Amino acid sequence: MLWDMMEMAGYKNQSQQLHSKFFSRNTAKSLGPHPKASQGSDFWKSFMTDDHTPIEFSWNWSTKRKTPSVRYSIDPIGHSAGTLIDPFNTYDSINLLRKSLPLAPEVDLEWYEYFTKALTITGTELTHQEFISSNIPRSQQFLAFELAEESIMIKVYFLPQWKAMSTGESTLSLVEKSIQNLGLCDLSLVTGFDIIADYIQSFPEKDRPEVEIVAIDCINPAKSRIKIYLRSRRTCFDSVVDMMTLGGRLPSMTEKGFLSLEDLWCSVLSLDSSDVILPENAHRTAGILYYLELKAGSTIPKSKVYIPAKHYGGNDEAVARGLSEFLKKRGQCMVNGSTYLSGITQLCKHRGLADGLGFHTYISCAIEGDDLNVTSYYNPEIYHASRF
C-alpha cells in the first residue's frame, strides 16, 4: 500500500526504495503480532484507529502541488506492550524513533523529551487497580513520518489522559501547565494557548471540546509547531465554522475559503446542503476533530478540521467519489492523470469500497487564504474479516 501511494504520487524510484526499505526493516517490526497469527487485536488495543489497526496512511493535497505527498502514523508496538514490564508500550516508540534518526537530518528532540515527561507516564505512578479498571485507551504516544524525496520529517503525538488521571487534573489543565512552563522561553506560545483555553471554557462544562492529543514536529523549536487536538460532540456545519475561528477569536474566513470548506464538507459526507444535521453517534471517536496550531513568534493559533468520514460518510466509495470530484475541480490528481477515486480503488484491495465505512478515517483541511490544504487518511483494516 505504501509503495502504491508513493508511485501514484510521483515519487522517484530511488525515493520509493528508500522509504520502503525503512518501512520493511523498521516500521513493520513495530506493528505487533501478525494478524493472521493473532486473529485479533487483543494483544494491544491501539487507539490509532477504531479497529485497533496500529498504522494510518495519508495523502496530503497541498495547494502548492498537483499531486499528493505521502505520510503515515504508527503506534509502535513492542513485544512487552501491555504487560507489567511495559504497561504503556513506551519502549518500542523510543526504539523506532532512534532507528528513524539517520533519515531525518533536521531532527531535534528537545520538545520530544520535554513533552514525554510532561504528558505521559510509565505506569509506576498508578496502582494496579487503577490501571486495570480505567477505560482510558492505553496508547500514549504515536510517531508520524512525512516522506520527502530523500528524507523524513518526524512528528510525535502525545495522548495525555493517563498523565492527567495520575495527577488528578483535567487534560486541559495538564496541557495548559505544560505550555506555560515551555512558554517561559517564548510567551507567544502561552498567549496563543490562552486564546484556545478561553474558548473552551466559554462552553458549559458538559459541552466543552475535549483535549485529545498534543503533537509536535521534531525539529528546532524555533521552527516547530505545537498542535492541540480537540474533539467536539457538536456536528453541524455552523459549529465547524465556530470551532475553526474559535468563536470569532481568530481571523474570519474569506468568502472563497468558506465556500471551499462547505464544498468539501458536503462532498465528503454526500450532503445536498451544509444545513443537513449529521446523525447521532455515540462512538468514542464520533463528533468532529480539530487541531489548533501554536508556533514560536506567533500569538494567533491556526486551525484545522478533521471530518470523520468513518462515522458520517455514506460508504467508502461515496467518500472517495465526493473527494475525487472536489480535487478534480482544483486540478489535483494522480501523477498519471488518473482520478483520486481510481487511486483509492487501487489501494483498497481487501474489500470493495462500497462494502462499508472505515477505510477512510478522516478528511482534514486547513484554510490557506482562499484555498484549502487537504489531507485524506486511511486505515488498512488489518483485522478486517475479508483478510482472513
C-alpha positions as CSV (number, residue, x, y, z in Angstrom):
1,M,0.0,0.0,0.0
2,L,2.8,2.4,0.8
3,W,4.6,1.7,-2.4
4,D,1.4,2.2,-4.4
5,M,0.8,5.5,-2.7
6,M,4.2,6.8,-3.4
7,E,4.1,5.6,-7.0
8,M,0.7,7.3,-7.7
9,A,2.0,10.5,-6.0
10,G,5.0,10.6,-8.4
11,Y,7.9,9.7,-6.0
12,K,11.1,8.8,-7.9
13,N,12.0,5.1,-7.8
14,Q,15.1,5.8,-5.6
15,S,12.8,7.5,-3.1
16,Q,10.4,4.7,-3.1
17,Q,13.2,2.2,-2.5
18,L,14.5,4.4,0.4
19,H,11.2,4.6,2.2
20,S,10.1,1.1,1.5
21,K,13.3,-0.3,2.9
22,F,12.9,1.7,6.1
23,F,9.3,0.5,6.4
24,S,10.1,-3.1,5.9
25,R,13.2,-3.2,8.1
26,N,11.9,-1.0,10.9
27,T,8.3,0.2,10.8
28,A,6.8,-3.2,10.0
29,K,8.6,-4.7,13.0
30,S,6.7,-2.3,15.2
31,L,3.2,-3.3,14.2
32,G,2.8,-6.0,16.8
33,P,1.9,-9.7,16.2
34,H,0.9,-10.6,12.7
35,P,-2.9,-10.5,12.4
36,K,-3.0,-14.0,10.8
37,A,-1.3,-15.3,13.9
38,S,-3.3,-13.3,16.5
39,Q,-6.7,-13.2,14.7
40,G,-7.4,-10.0,16.5
41,S,-6.0,-7.0,18.4
42,D,-6.3,-8.2,22.0
43,F,-2.5,-8.1,22.4
44,W,-2.5,-4.3,22.3
45,K,-5.6,-2.3,21.5
46,S,-4.1,0.6,19.7
47,F,-6.0,3.9,19.7
48,M,-4.6,4.8,16.3
49,T,-7.8,3.6,14.5
50,D,-11.2,2.4,15.7
51,D,-10.5,-1.3,14.9
52,H,-7.1,-1.0,16.6
53,T,-5.0,-1.2,13.4
54,P,-1.8,0.5,14.7
55,I,-1.0,2.4,11.5
56,E,-2.7,5.0,9.4
57,F,-1.5,6.2,5.9
58,S,-2.3,9.6,4.4
59,W,-2.1,11.7,1.2
60,N,-1.6,15.4,1.7
61,W,-3.1,17.5,-1.1
62,S,-1.2,20.8,-0.7
63,T,-2.3,23.9,-2.6
64,K,1.2,24.1,-3.9
65,R,1.2,20.7,-5.7
66,K,-0.9,19.0,-8.3
67,T,-0.1,15.5,-6.8
68,P,-0.1,14.5,-3.1
69,S,2.7,13.8,-0.7
70,V,2.8,10.6,1.4
71,R,2.7,10.3,5.2
72,Y,2.0,7.7,7.8
73,S,1.5,7.5,11.5
74,I,2.2,4.5,13.7
75,D,1.5,3.3,17.3
76,P,4.8,1.3,17.7
77,I,4.0,-2.0,19.5
78,G,6.7,-3.8,21.4
79,H,6.8,-7.4,22.5
80,S,6.1,-6.5,26.1
81,A,3.3,-3.9,25.4
82,G,0.5,-4.1,27.9
83,T,2.4,-6.3,30.3
84,L,3.8,-5.5,33.7
85,I,7.2,-5.0,32.0
86,D,5.9,-2.3,29.7
87,P,2.3,-1.5,30.6
88,F,2.1,1.6,28.4
89,N,4.2,0.4,25.5
90,T,6.9,3.0,25.8
91,Y,9.9,1.1,24.7
92,D,9.2,0.5,21.1
93,S,8.4,4.2,20.4
94,I,11.8,5.0,21.6
95,N,13.4,2.2,19.6
96,L,11.6,3.2,16.3
97,L,12.4,6.9,16.9
98,R,16.1,6.0,17.3
99,K,16.1,4.0,14.0
100,S,14.5,6.9,12.1
101,L,17.1,9.5,13.1
102,P,19.5,8.8,10.2
103,L,16.8,9.7,7.7
104,A,15.9,12.9,9.5
105,P,18.7,15.4,9.0
106,E,16.8,18.3,10.7
107,V,15.7,16.3,13.8
108,D,15.7,18.0,17.2
109,L,14.4,16.1,20.2
110,E,14.2,18.9,22.7
111,W,10.4,19.2,22.7
112,Y,10.0,15.4,22.4
113,E,11.9,14.9,25.7
114,Y,10.0,17.8,27.3
115,F,6.5,16.6,26.4
116,T,7.3,13.0,27.1
117,K,7.9,13.9,30.7
118,A,5.1,16.4,30.9
119,L,2.3,14.4,29.3
120,T,3.0,10.7,29.7
121,I,3.6,8.1,32.4
122,T,5.5,4.8,32.6
123,G,2.9,3.0,34.8
124,T,4.6,3.2,38.1
125,E,2.5,6.2,39.0
126,L,-0.7,4.2,39.2
127,T,-1.9,1.3,41.4
128,H,-2.7,-2.0,39.6
129,Q,-6.4,-1.5,40.3
130,E,-6.4,2.0,38.7
131,F,-4.5,0.5,35.7
132,I,-7.0,-2.3,35.0
133,S,-10.2,-0.6,35.9
134,S,-9.9,2.5,33.7
135,N,-11.5,2.7,30.3
136,I,-8.9,5.2,29.0
137,P,-7.3,4.0,25.8
138,R,-3.8,2.6,26.6
139,S,-1.9,4.3,23.8
140,Q,0.1,7.4,25.0
141,Q,2.4,8.1,22.0
142,F,2.3,7.9,18.2
143,L,5.1,8.6,15.7
144,A,4.4,10.0,12.3
145,F,6.7,10.4,9.2
146,E,6.3,12.8,6.3
147,L,8.1,11.3,3.3
148,A,10.3,13.7,1.3
149,E,12.3,12.5,-1.6
150,E,15.5,11.7,0.4
151,S,14.5,12.2,4.0
152,I,11.7,12.2,6.5
153,M,10.2,14.7,8.9
154,I,9.4,13.1,12.3
155,K,6.3,14.1,14.3
156,V,5.2,12.8,17.7
157,Y,1.7,12.7,19.1
158,F,1.1,12.6,22.9
159,L,-2.2,11.3,24.4
160,P,-2.2,13.0,27.9
161,Q,-5.3,11.2,29.5
162,W,-3.3,8.8,31.7
163,K,-1.0,11.6,32.9
164,A,-4.0,13.7,33.8
165,M,-5.5,10.8,35.7
166,S,-2.3,10.2,37.7
167,T,-2.1,13.9,38.7
168,G,-5.8,14.3,39.3
169,E,-6.3,17.1,36.9
170,S,-8.1,17.7,33.6
171,T,-6.3,17.2,30.3
172,L,-6.9,20.9,29.6
173,S,-5.2,21.9,32.8
174,L,-2.3,19.5,32.3
175,V,-1.7,20.7,28.8
176,E,-2.1,24.3,29.8
177,K,0.6,23.9,32.5
178,S,3.0,22.2,30.1
179,I,2.6,25.1,27.6
180,Q,3.0,27.7,30.3
181,N,6.3,26.1,31.5
182,L,7.5,25.8,28.0
183,G,6.4,29.4,27.3
184,L,9.0,30.8,29.7
185,C,11.2,30.8,26.6
186,D,8.6,32.2,24.3
187,L,5.5,34.0,25.7
188,S,3.7,33.8,22.3
189,L,3.0,30.1,22.9
190,V,1.3,31.0,26.2
191,T,-0.7,33.8,24.6
192,G,-1.8,31.5,21.7
193,F,-2.9,28.8,24.1
194,D,-4.8,31.3,26.3
195,I,-7.0,32.1,23.3
196,I,-7.8,28.3,22.9
197,A,-8.4,27.8,26.7
198,D,-10.7,30.9,26.8
199,Y,-12.8,29.5,24.0
200,I,-13.0,26.0,25.6
201,Q,-14.0,27.5,28.9
202,S,-16.7,29.6,27.3
203,F,-18.8,26.4,27.0
204,P,-20.9,24.8,29.8
205,E,-18.7,22.1,31.3
206,K,-20.6,19.2,29.8
207,D,-20.4,20.6,26.3
208,R,-16.7,21.6,26.2
209,P,-14.5,20.3,23.5
210,E,-12.1,17.7,24.9
211,V,-8.4,17.9,24.6
212,E,-7.4,14.6,22.9
213,I,-3.8,14.9,21.7
214,V,-0.8,17.2,21.7
215,A,1.6,16.9,18.7
216,I,4.9,18.4,17.8
217,D,7.4,18.5,14.9
218,C,10.7,17.0,15.9
219,I,12.7,20.0,14.6
220,N,14.3,23.1,16.0
221,P,11.7,24.5,18.5
222,A,12.0,27.9,16.8
223,K,10.5,26.3,13.6
224,S,8.4,23.6,15.2
225,R,4.6,23.6,15.9
226,I,2.6,22.5,18.9
227,K,-0.8,21.1,17.8
228,I,-3.6,20.9,20.3
229,Y,-6.2,18.4,19.1
230,L,-9.8,18.9,20.3
231,R,-12.9,16.7,19.9
232,S,-16.2,18.4,19.8
233,R,-19.5,16.5,20.0
234,R,-21.2,19.2,18.0
235,T,-21.6,18.1,14.4
236,C,-23.4,20.8,12.5
237,F,-21.5,22.8,9.8
238,D,-22.1,26.0,11.7
239,S,-20.3,24.6,14.7
240,V,-17.3,23.7,12.4
241,V,-17.0,27.3,11.4
242,D,-17.3,28.4,15.0
243,M,-14.6,26.0,16.1
244,M,-12.2,27.0,13.3
245,T,-12.5,30.6,14.2
246,L,-12.6,29.9,18.0
247,G,-15.9,31.8,18.2
248,G,-14.5,34.8,16.5
249,R,-11.2,34.9,18.4
250,L,-9.3,34.0,15.2
251,P,-9.5,35.9,11.9
252,S,-12.6,35.2,9.8
253,M,-12.5,33.0,6.8
254,T,-12.6,34.6,3.4
255,E,-15.8,34.0,1.4
256,K,-13.9,31.8,-1.0
257,G,-12.3,29.9,1.8
258,F,-15.7,29.4,3.5
259,L,-17.3,28.2,0.3
260,S,-14.4,25.7,-0.3
261,L,-14.8,24.3,3.2
262,E,-18.6,24.0,2.7
263,D,-18.0,22.2,-0.6
264,L,-15.5,19.8,0.9
265,W,-17.9,19.1,3.8
266,C,-20.9,18.3,1.5
267,S,-18.7,16.4,-1.0
268,V,-17.1,14.0,1.6
269,L,-20.4,13.4,3.5
270,S,-22.7,13.1,0.5
271,L,-24.9,16.0,1.7
272,D,-27.1,18.2,-0.5
273,S,-26.7,21.1,1.9
274,S,-24.5,22.1,4.8
275,D,-27.7,22.6,6.8
276,V,-28.3,18.9,7.0
277,I,-27.8,17.6,10.5
278,L,-25.5,14.6,10.9
279,P,-26.9,11.5,12.6
280,E,-26.2,11.0,16.3
281,N,-23.3,8.7,17.0
282,A,-22.2,7.6,20.5
283,H,-18.8,6.1,19.4
284,R,-15.7,7.2,21.4
285,T,-14.3,8.9,18.3
286,A,-17.6,10.4,17.0
287,G,-18.0,14.1,16.8
288,I,-15.6,16.4,14.9
289,L,-11.9,16.6,15.5
290,Y,-9.9,19.8,15.2
291,Y,-6.4,21.0,15.9
292,L,-5.1,24.4,16.9
293,E,-1.5,25.1,16.0
294,L,0.9,27.1,18.1
295,K,4.2,28.4,16.8
296,A,7.1,30.4,18.3
297,G,6.7,34.0,17.5
298,S,3.0,33.9,16.6
299,T,0.3,34.7,19.1
300,I,-2.6,33.7,16.9
301,P,-3.3,29.9,16.6
302,K,-4.1,28.3,13.2
303,S,-6.9,25.9,12.9
304,K,-7.7,22.7,11.0
305,V,-10.7,20.4,10.9
306,Y,-10.8,16.6,10.6
307,I,-14.1,15.4,9.1
308,P,-14.7,11.8,10.4
309,A,-15.7,10.2,7.2
310,K,-15.5,6.8,9.0
311,H,-18.6,7.8,11.1
312,Y,-20.7,10.1,8.8
313,G,-19.9,9.2,5.2
314,G,-22.2,7.1,3.1
315,N,-19.7,4.4,2.4
316,D,-16.0,4.5,1.4
317,E,-16.9,4.6,-2.3
318,A,-19.2,7.6,-1.7
319,V,-16.5,9.4,0.3
320,A,-14.0,8.7,-2.5
321,R,-16.3,9.9,-5.2
322,G,-17.0,13.1,-3.3
323,L,-13.4,13.9,-2.6
324,S,-12.4,12.9,-6.2
325,E,-14.8,15.5,-7.6
326,F,-13.6,18.1,-5.2
327,L,-9.9,17.5,-6.1
328,K,-10.7,17.4,-9.8
329,K,-12.2,20.9,-9.6
330,R,-8.9,22.0,-8.2
331,G,-6.9,20.3,-10.9
332,Q,-5.4,17.7,-8.5
333,C,-5.0,14.0,-9.4
334,M,-2.5,11.1,-9.5
335,V,0.8,11.5,-11.3
336,N,-0.5,9.7,-14.4
337,G,-3.6,12.0,-14.5
338,S,-6.0,9.4,-13.1
339,T,-8.6,10.4,-10.5
340,Y,-8.5,10.1,-6.8
341,L,-11.3,7.6,-7.0
342,S,-9.3,5.3,-9.2
343,G,-6.3,5.7,-6.9
344,I,-8.3,4.7,-3.8
345,T,-9.8,1.7,-5.6
346,Q,-6.2,0.5,-6.3
347,L,-5.2,0.9,-2.6
348,C,-8.2,-0.8,-1.0
349,K,-7.6,-4.3,-2.3
350,H,-9.1,-6.4,0.5
351,R,-12.7,-5.3,0.0
352,G,-15.0,-3.2,-2.1
353,L,-15.2,0.5,-1.2
354,A,-18.9,0.3,-1.3
355,D,-19.0,-2.5,1.2
356,G,-18.8,-0.3,4.3
357,L,-17.0,2.6,6.1
358,G,-13.7,2.7,7.8
359,F,-11.0,2.7,5.1
360,H,-11.2,6.5,5.0
361,T,-10.8,7.7,8.6
362,Y,-10.6,11.4,8.3
363,I,-10.6,14.1,5.6
364,S,-8.9,17.1,7.1
365,C,-8.4,20.6,5.8
366,A,-6.7,23.9,6.8
367,I,-7.8,27.1,5.1
368,E,-4.9,28.9,3.4
369,G,-6.2,32.2,2.3
370,D,-8.8,31.4,-0.3
371,D,-7.9,27.8,-0.7
372,L,-7.7,24.5,1.4
373,N,-4.8,22.3,2.3
374,V,-6.5,18.9,2.3
375,T,-5.3,15.5,3.7
376,S,-7.0,12.2,3.3
377,Y,-6.3,9.4,5.9
378,Y,-6.6,5.7,5.5
379,N,-6.9,2.7,7.8
380,P,-5.5,-0.5,6.2
381,E,-8.0,-2.5,8.3
382,I,-5.5,-5.3,9.1
383,Y,-8.1,-7.1,11.2
384,H,-10.9,-7.0,8.6
385,A,-12.7,-10.3,8.2
386,S,-12.1,-10.2,4.4
387,R,-8.3,-10.6,5.1
388,F,-8.8,-14.0,6.7
